[in-house]
């Protein structure tokens, strides 16, 4: 398949794996890239030396393009930027900050830049900053999210109509049918997060993967809007947050509650009670753990089948 996204990244299929903290190491990124999509290493949970190690291992595991996801609020951001430049990573997905900060610097080194947004205003600002494409992430997505709570169904057409650069749909993207819907709304690729957490190659703890497979409808909620909105699974830690809200806890108290390496504890170390379990609403539709390549193959087949079915609708 060929469109602006596949040509921009030099990939075969318009399926992009999200750069999720504690879940997206070199094994998952290389597996997705080898299957024809675009794999992404999630730098948000890595020290600079660990990121360099993952980039180097990814280079050895695939000769296909891959990317690094770079949250701009990260403490060691300058070191990460230097690692990306020195290691000649071809593509960077930035998030959680202004794309103006590093876009020009990356592009001076021939690195393509994509920025993640949750509303039209930031999409337009990202285009003005010179990014090559935009990820428009709807309310359904796991992890950090937009305060506006705009769903993917509403966000994608609004962003696609507001910018001239390619738009990648994120939030609820875990099937070929969702992919077909995103394309109908104006997207030229999908970014898949939650479905790739439940894969053999994901670095998520097996306890977390098991919890995803067991998740039912309503298992997640967007919370902590006073700090940075995050969608997480409802567990003991989530209940502790709700109790803090019930006693009118201050933002400082919420920060203290959150700031105990909760995401690492839950997603990487497998503590399903005290850990933060970031996952999207589509967790309730995931019932198996399988190889990343199999997920991509199934998505593309369902995407093609869906388009054919739509063509057969008569009026």
C-alpha positions in Angstrom: 0.0 0.0 0.0 1.3 3.4 -0.9 0.3 6.8 0.5 2.0 9.9 2.0 2.8 8.1 5.2 4.3 5.0 3.7 6.4 7.1 1.4 7.4 9.5 4.2 8.7 6.7 6.4 9.7 4.2 3.7 7.5 1.5 5.1 5.2 -1.0 3.4 2.1 -0.8 5.6 0.4 2.2 7.3 0.5 0.7 10.8 2.6 2.4 13.4 3.3 0.9 16.8 3.0 3.5 19.6 6.1 4.3 21.7 4.7 3.3 25.1 6.7 3.6 28.3 7.9 0.2 29.8 6.3 -1.7 26.9 8.1 -0.6 23.7 11.7 -1.8 23.7 13.8 -2.8 20.7 12.3 -6.3 20.5 8.8 -5.0 19.8 10.0 -2.1 17.6 12.1 -4.4 15.4 9.3 -7.0 15.2 6.8 -4.4 13.9 9.2 -2.9 11.5 10.2 -6.3 10.1 6.5 -7.0 9.6 6.1 -4.0 7.3 4.9 -1.4 9.8 6.9 1.3 11.8 8.2 0.2 15.1 8.9 2.8 17.8 11.2 2.6 20.8 9.6 4.3 23.8 12.3 6.6 25.3 10.1 7.9 28.1 11.0 5.1 30.5 14.7 4.9 29.6 17.9 6.5 30.9 20.1 7.9 28.1 22.5 4.9 28.1 19.5 2.5 28.0 18.0 4.3 25.0 21.3 4.1 23.1 21.5 0.3 23.9 17.9 -0.2 22.6 18.6 1.8 19.4 21.8 -0.2 18.7 20.0 -3.5 19.3 17.1 -2.4 17.1 19.5 -1.6 14.2 20.9 -5.1 14.5 17.5 -6.7 14.6 16.0 -5.0 11.5 17.2 -3.2 8.4 13.9 -1.5 8.1 13.0 2.1 9.3 12.1 2.5 13.0 11.5 5.5 15.2 12.0 6.8 18.8 9.1 8.3 20.8 10.4 11.3 22.8 8.3 12.9 25.5 9.6 16.5 25.6 9.1 16.8 29.4 11.7 14.1 30.1 14.4 15.2 32.5 17.3 14.0 30.3 15.9 15.3 27.1 19.1 16.9 25.8 21.0 13.6 26.2 18.2 11.7 24.4 18.2 14.2 21.5 22.0 13.7 21.2 21.7 10.0 21.3 19.1 10.1 18.5 21.2 12.3 16.3 24.5 10.4 16.9 22.8 7.0 16.3 21.1 8.4 13.1 17.6 7.3 14.1 15.6 8.1 11.0 12.3 9.2 12.6 11.3 10.8 15.9 7.8 11.0 17.4 7.6 13.9 19.9 4.9 14.4 22.5 4.1 16.2 25.8 5.5 19.6 24.9 6.1 22.2 22.2 7.3 20.8 18.8 9.2 24.0 18.2 11.8 23.0 20.7 13.7 20.4 18.7 12.0 20.0 15.3 14.4 22.2 13.4 17.4 20.6 15.0 16.3 17.1 14.1 15.5 18.1 10.5 19.0 19.6 10.2 20.2 16.1 10.6 17.8 14.6 8.1 15.5 13.2 10.8 11.7 13.1 10.1 9.6 14.5 12.9 6.0 13.6 13.9 4.2 15.3 16.9 1.4 13.8 18.9 -1.6 16.1 19.6 -5.1 15.9 21.1 -6.7 19.0 19.5 -6.8 21.1 16.4 -5.0 24.1 17.8 -1.9 22.0 18.6 -2.1 20.3 15.3 -1.9 23.6 13.5 1.0 24.8 15.8 2.8 21.5 15.0 2.4 22.1 11.3 3.7 25.6 11.7 6.7 24.3 13.6 7.6 22.2 10.6 6.8 18.7 11.6 6.3 16.1 8.8 3.1 14.5 10.1 0.8 14.5 13.1 -0.6 11.8 15.4 -4.1 12.8 16.4 -4.8 10.9 19.6 -8.4 10.5 20.8 -9.9 10.1 24.3 -9.9 6.3 24.0 -6.2 6.0 24.1 -4.3 4.6 27.0 -1.7 6.5 29.0 -1.4 10.3 28.8 -4.2 12.0 27.0 -5.9 15.3 26.2 -7.9 17.3 28.8 -10.6 17.9 26.2 -11.7 14.3 26.1 -12.3 14.5 22.3 -13.0 11.1 20.9 -11.1 9.8 17.9 -14.2 9.8 15.8 -14.5 13.6 16.3 -10.8 14.5 16.4 -9.5 12.9 13.2 -11.7 14.7 10.7 -11.3 18.0 12.5 -7.5 17.7 12.4 -7.4 16.4 8.9 -9.4 19.4 7.7 -7.2 21.8 9.6 -3.8 20.8 8.3 -2.1 19.9 5.0 0.4 17.4 6.3 -0.5 13.7 6.8 -2.5 12.7 9.9 -2.1 9.4 11.8 -5.1 8.2 13.9 -4.5 7.0 17.5 -6.9 6.0 20.2 -9.0 2.9 19.8 -6.9 1.6 16.9 -6.7 -2.1 17.4 -8.4 -3.7 14.4 -8.7 -3.5 10.6 -12.3 -2.2 11.0 -11.1 0.7 13.2 -8.3 1.3 10.6 -10.9 1.5 7.8 -13.0 4.0 9.8 -9.9 6.1 10.5 -9.0 6.2 6.8 -12.6 7.2 6.0 -12.2 10.1 8.5 -9.1 11.4 6.8 -6.2 9.6 8.4 -3.4 8.0 6.3 -2.1 5.6 9.0 -3.0 4.3 12.4 -0.9 4.2 15.5 -1.6 1.1 17.6 -0.7 1.0 21.3 -2.7 -1.2 23.6 -3.0 -4.1 21.1 0.8 -4.3 20.8 1.2 -4.3 24.6 -0.3 -7.8 24.6 2.3 -9.3 22.3 5.2 -11.8 22.9 7.7 -9.1 22.0 6.4 -6.4 24.3 8.5 -5.6 27.4 5.4 -5.3 29.6 5.3 -7.7 32.5 3.4 -10.9 31.9 1.1 -10.0 34.8 0.1 -6.8 33.0 -0.4 -8.6 29.8 -2.7 -11.1 31.6 -4.7 -8.3 33.1 -5.3 -6.8 29.7 -6.6 -10.1 28.4 -8.9 -10.4 31.3 -10.1 -6.7 31.1 -13.8 -6.1 30.6 -15.7 -3.1 29.3 -15.3 -0.1 31.6 -12.0 -1.4 33.0 -10.2 1.9 32.4 -10.7 5.5 33.2 -9.1 8.9 32.4 -8.0 10.6 35.6 -5.5 13.0 37.2 -6.5 15.9 35.0 -5.0 18.3 37.5 -1.5 17.0 36.8 -1.5 15.3 33.4 -4.5 13.3 32.2 -3.8 9.6 32.1 -6.0 6.6 31.2 -5.3 3.6 33.5 -6.8 0.4 34.5 -9.0 0.4 37.6 -7.0 -1.3 40.4 -6.1 -0.6 44.0 -3.9 2.3 43.0 -6.7 3.8 40.9 -9.0 3.5 43.9 -6.4 5.3 46.1 -6.5 8.2 43.6 -10.3 8.3 43.8 -10.1 8.3 47.7 -7.7 11.2 47.4 -10.2 13.1 45.3 -13.0 12.3 47.8 -11.0 14.0 50.6 -10.2 17.0 48.3 -6.5 16.2 48.1 -4.3 19.0 46.8 -2.3 18.7 43.5 0.8 18.2 45.6 -0.7 15.2 47.4 -1.7 13.7 44.1 1.8 14.2 42.8 3.2 12.5 45.9 0.8 9.6 45.4 1.7 9.3 41.7 5.4 9.9 42.0 6.5 6.5 43.5 7.6 4.9 40.2 4.0 3.7 39.8 4.1 3.1 36.0 7.3 1.0 36.3 5.9 -0.9 39.2 2.7 -1.9 37.4 3.6 -2.2 33.7 7.2 -3.4 33.9 7.4 -5.1 37.3 3.9 -6.6 37.3 2.4 -5.2 40.6 -1.3 -5.2 39.6 -2.4 -3.6 42.9 0.0 -0.7 43.7 1.2 -0.1 40.1 -0.1 2.3 37.5 -1.5 0.3 34.6 -1.8 2.5 31.5 -3.9 1.0 28.8 -6.6 2.1 26.3 -10.3 1.4 26.2 -9.8 -1.4 23.6 -8.3 -3.6 26.3 -11.8 -5.1 26.7 -11.6 -6.4 23.1 -8.2 -8.1 23.6 -8.4 -11.7 24.5 -5.1 -13.2 23.3 -1.3 -12.6 23.5 0.2 -13.1 20.1 3.2 -12.1 17.9 3.3 -8.5 16.6 3.6 -9.8 13.1 0.4 -11.8 13.4 -1.5 -8.7 14.7 -0.3 -6.7 11.7 -1.3 -9.4 9.3 -4.7 -9.8 10.8 -5.3 -6.0 10.8 -4.4 -5.6 7.2 -6.6 -8.5 6.1 -9.5 -7.2 8.1 -8.9 -3.7 6.7 -9.0 -5.0 3.1 -12.1 -7.1 3.8 -13.9 -4.2 5.3 -13.2 -1.9 2.3 -14.5 -4.6 0.0 -17.7 -5.0 2.1 -18.3 -1.3 2.0 -17.9 -1.2 -1.8 -20.7 -3.8 -2.0 -23.2 -1.6 -0.2 -26.0 -0.7 -2.6 -28.3 2.3 -2.5 
